[in-house]
Protein backbone atom coordinates (compact mmCIF):
# COMPACT_ATOMS: atom_id res chain seq x y z
CA UNK A 1 0.00 0.00 0.00
CA UNK A 2 2.71 2.46 0.99
CA UNK A 3 4.81 1.53 -2.02
CA UNK A 4 1.89 2.04 -4.41
CA UNK A 5 1.16 5.44 -2.88
CA UNK A 6 4.80 6.47 -3.11
CA UNK A 7 5.13 7.10 0.62
CA UNK A 8 8.30 5.11 1.16
CA UNK A 9 11.53 7.08 1.17
CA UNK A 10 13.42 4.64 -1.01
CA UNK A 11 13.20 4.23 -4.75
CA UNK A 12 12.37 0.53 -4.83
CA UNK A 13 10.36 -0.89 -7.69
CA UNK A 14 10.39 -4.52 -6.53
CA UNK A 15 8.87 -5.47 -3.17
CA UNK A 16 11.25 -8.40 -2.69
CA UNK A 17 14.19 -5.99 -3.01
CA UNK A 18 12.67 -3.83 -0.32
CA UNK A 19 12.25 -6.90 1.95
CA UNK A 20 15.90 -7.87 1.45
CA UNK A 21 17.10 -4.37 2.29
CA UNK A 22 14.94 -4.01 5.37
CA UNK A 23 15.92 -7.43 6.73
CA UNK A 24 19.54 -6.27 6.41
CA UNK A 25 18.62 -3.17 8.42
CA UNK A 26 16.87 -5.29 11.06
CA UNK A 27 20.09 -7.29 11.46
CA UNK A 28 22.22 -4.13 11.59
CA UNK A 29 20.06 -2.65 14.37
CA UNK A 30 19.79 -5.86 16.39
CA UNK A 31 16.13 -6.67 15.71
CA UNK A 32 17.39 -9.93 14.17
CA UNK A 33 20.63 -11.82 14.74
CA UNK A 34 23.14 -11.87 11.89
CA UNK A 35 22.64 -15.64 11.53
CA UNK A 36 19.26 -14.86 9.98
CA UNK A 37 18.87 -16.28 6.47
CA UNK A 38 18.46 -13.85 3.63
CA UNK A 39 15.52 -14.20 1.27
CA UNK A 40 17.87 -15.58 -1.39
CA UNK A 41 19.30 -18.17 1.01
CA UNK A 42 15.81 -19.14 2.15
CA UNK A 43 14.62 -19.52 -1.43
CA UNK A 44 17.61 -21.71 -2.29
CA UNK A 45 16.92 -23.97 0.70
CA UNK A 46 13.29 -24.40 -0.38
CA UNK A 47 14.34 -25.51 -3.85
CA UNK A 48 15.73 -28.67 -2.28
CA UNK A 49 12.36 -29.68 -0.82
CA UNK A 50 9.02 -30.50 -2.43
CA UNK A 51 6.55 -27.73 -1.73
CA UNK A 52 3.06 -29.14 -2.26
CA UNK A 53 1.48 -28.10 1.05
CA UNK A 54 -0.57 -25.07 1.95
CA UNK A 55 1.03 -21.88 3.26
CA UNK A 56 -0.21 -22.63 6.78
CA UNK A 57 1.24 -26.15 6.69
CA UNK A 58 4.55 -24.85 5.40
CA UNK A 59 4.75 -22.19 8.13
CA UNK A 60 4.06 -24.86 10.77
CA UNK A 61 6.59 -27.23 9.23
CA UNK A 62 9.33 -24.62 9.02
CA UNK A 63 8.63 -22.81 12.30
CA UNK A 64 11.20 -24.84 14.21
CA UNK A 65 13.84 -24.08 11.59
CA UNK A 66 12.83 -20.52 10.78
CA UNK A 67 15.24 -18.45 8.68
CA UNK A 68 14.88 -15.69 11.28
CA UNK A 69 16.96 -15.69 14.46
CA UNK A 70 15.69 -13.27 17.08
CA UNK A 71 17.69 -11.99 20.05
CA UNK A 72 18.09 -14.63 22.77
CA UNK A 73 15.55 -14.65 25.62
CA UNK A 74 13.27 -12.31 23.71
CA UNK A 75 10.39 -11.01 25.80
CA UNK A 76 7.92 -8.37 24.75
CA UNK A 77 9.54 -5.73 26.97
CA UNK A 78 13.07 -6.41 25.74
CA UNK A 79 12.03 -6.54 22.10
CA UNK A 80 9.99 -3.35 22.50
CA UNK A 81 13.16 -1.63 23.71
CA UNK A 82 15.03 -2.84 20.63
CA UNK A 83 12.21 -1.58 18.41
CA UNK A 84 12.23 1.75 20.23
CA UNK A 85 15.96 2.11 19.52
CA UNK A 86 15.49 1.23 15.86
CA UNK A 87 15.32 4.21 13.54
CA UNK A 88 11.85 3.57 12.16
CA UNK A 89 11.94 6.76 10.13
CA UNK A 90 14.04 5.09 7.46
CA UNK A 91 11.02 4.42 5.27
CA UNK A 92 10.54 0.94 6.67
CA UNK A 93 7.51 -1.09 5.68
CA UNK A 94 8.19 -4.38 7.48
CA UNK A 95 8.86 -2.39 10.64
CA UNK A 96 5.28 -1.14 10.66
CA UNK A 97 4.02 -4.71 11.09
CA UNK A 98 5.77 -5.23 14.43
CA UNK A 99 2.47 -4.55 16.18
CA UNK A 100 3.10 -5.87 19.69
CA UNK A 101 6.34 -3.99 20.43
CA UNK A 102 4.98 -0.84 18.77
CA UNK A 103 1.80 -0.98 20.86
CA UNK A 104 3.29 -1.70 24.26
CA UNK A 105 3.97 1.94 25.30
CA UNK A 106 0.38 2.84 24.43
CA UNK A 107 -0.99 -0.12 26.37
CA UNK A 108 1.17 0.68 29.38
CA UNK A 109 0.16 4.33 29.34
CA UNK A 110 -3.56 4.16 28.58
CA UNK A 111 -5.02 0.64 28.89
CA UNK A 112 -5.11 0.40 32.69
CA UNK A 113 -7.87 3.00 32.99
CA UNK A 114 -9.71 1.95 29.81
CA UNK A 115 -8.54 4.87 27.67
CA UNK A 116 -7.27 2.72 24.80
CA UNK A 117 -9.25 0.84 22.17
CA UNK A 118 -7.55 -1.50 19.71
CA UNK A 119 -9.52 -2.98 16.82
CA UNK A 120 -8.83 -5.26 13.89
CA UNK A 121 -8.88 -3.31 10.64
CA UNK A 122 -10.65 -6.24 8.98
CA UNK A 123 -13.69 -5.56 11.20
CA UNK A 124 -14.14 -2.26 9.38
CA UNK A 125 -14.85 -4.27 6.21
CA UNK A 126 -16.74 -7.23 7.66
CA UNK A 127 -19.00 -5.17 9.96
CA UNK A 128 -18.41 -1.46 9.25
CA UNK A 129 -21.47 0.02 10.95
CA UNK A 130 -21.06 -2.00 14.15
CA UNK A 131 -17.35 -1.16 14.29
CA UNK A 132 -17.93 2.57 13.85
CA UNK A 133 -20.73 2.47 16.45
CA UNK A 134 -18.32 0.75 18.84
CA UNK A 135 -15.63 3.39 18.26
CA UNK A 136 -18.05 6.29 18.67
CA UNK A 137 -19.50 4.72 21.81
CA UNK A 138 -16.01 4.32 23.25
CA UNK A 139 -15.31 7.99 22.47
CA UNK A 140 -18.59 9.03 24.09
CA UNK A 141 -20.19 10.21 20.85
CA UNK A 142 -23.91 9.48 20.73
CA UNK A 143 -24.75 10.34 17.12
CA UNK A 144 -23.85 7.27 15.05
CA UNK A 145 -25.56 8.35 11.83
CA UNK A 146 -22.49 8.46 9.60
CA UNK A 147 -22.62 8.00 5.86
CA UNK A 148 -21.07 4.68 4.80
CA UNK A 149 -18.81 6.51 2.34
CA UNK A 150 -17.02 8.02 5.33
CA UNK A 151 -16.52 4.57 6.84
CA UNK A 152 -15.29 2.77 3.74
CA UNK A 153 -14.50 4.97 0.72
CA UNK A 154 -16.13 3.88 -2.54
CA UNK A 155 -12.78 3.26 -4.24
CA UNK A 156 -11.98 0.62 -1.60
CA UNK A 157 -15.46 -0.96 -1.51
CA UNK A 158 -15.35 -1.42 -5.29
CA UNK A 159 -11.95 -3.12 -5.24
CA UNK A 160 -12.26 -6.67 -3.86
CA UNK A 161 -8.46 -6.96 -3.58
CA UNK A 162 -8.52 -4.35 -0.82
CA UNK A 163 -11.04 -6.17 1.36
CA UNK A 164 -8.74 -8.52 3.22
CA UNK A 165 -8.26 -10.99 0.37
CA UNK A 166 -4.85 -12.31 -0.57
CA UNK A 167 -3.09 -9.92 -2.92
CA UNK A 168 -0.74 -11.45 -5.46
CA UNK A 169 2.62 -12.09 -3.82
CA UNK A 170 5.36 -14.55 -4.64
CA UNK A 171 4.63 -17.70 -2.54
CA UNK A 172 8.21 -17.94 -1.25
CA UNK A 173 8.22 -14.29 -0.23
CA UNK A 174 4.84 -14.73 1.48
CA UNK A 175 6.16 -17.75 3.39
CA UNK A 176 9.30 -15.84 4.36
CA UNK A 177 7.27 -12.95 5.75
CA UNK A 178 4.91 -15.29 7.60
CA UNK A 179 7.91 -16.81 9.36
CA UNK A 180 9.21 -13.33 10.20
CA UNK A 181 6.01 -12.11 11.81
CA UNK A 182 4.86 -15.32 13.49
CA UNK A 183 6.86 -14.99 16.76
CA UNK A 184 6.14 -11.26 16.95
CA UNK A 185 2.42 -11.80 16.49
CA UNK A 186 2.37 -14.42 19.23
CA UNK A 187 3.42 -11.62 21.57
CA UNK A 188 0.22 -9.80 20.61
CA UNK A 189 -1.87 -12.21 22.71
CA UNK A 190 0.52 -11.66 25.61
CA UNK A 191 -0.07 -7.94 25.30
CA UNK A 192 -3.76 -7.71 24.35
CA UNK A 193 -5.26 -10.92 25.73
CA UNK A 194 -6.47 -14.28 24.50
CA UNK A 195 -8.87 -12.75 21.95
CA UNK A 196 -5.80 -11.95 19.88
CA UNK A 197 -4.37 -15.46 20.05
CA UNK A 198 -3.64 -16.78 16.57
CA UNK A 199 -4.26 -13.46 14.82
CA UNK A 200 -1.86 -13.31 11.83
CA UNK A 201 0.03 -16.29 13.31
Secondary structure as UniProt FT lines:
FT   TURN            2..6
FT   HELIX           15..28
FT   TURN            29..30
FT   TURN            34..35
FT   HELIX           39..46
FT   TURN            47..48
FT   HELIX           55..62
FT   HELIX           63..65
FT   TURN            72..73
FT   HELIX           76..85
FT   TURN            88..89
FT   HELIX           94..97
FT   HELIX           99..106
FT   HELIX           107..111
FT   TURN            112..114
FT   HELIX           121..126
FT   HELIX           128..138
FT   TURN            139..140
FT   HELIX           148..151
FT   HELIX           154..157
FT   HELIX           160..162
FT   TURN            163..164
FT   HELIX           171..192
FT   HELIX           194..196
FT   TURN            197..200
//
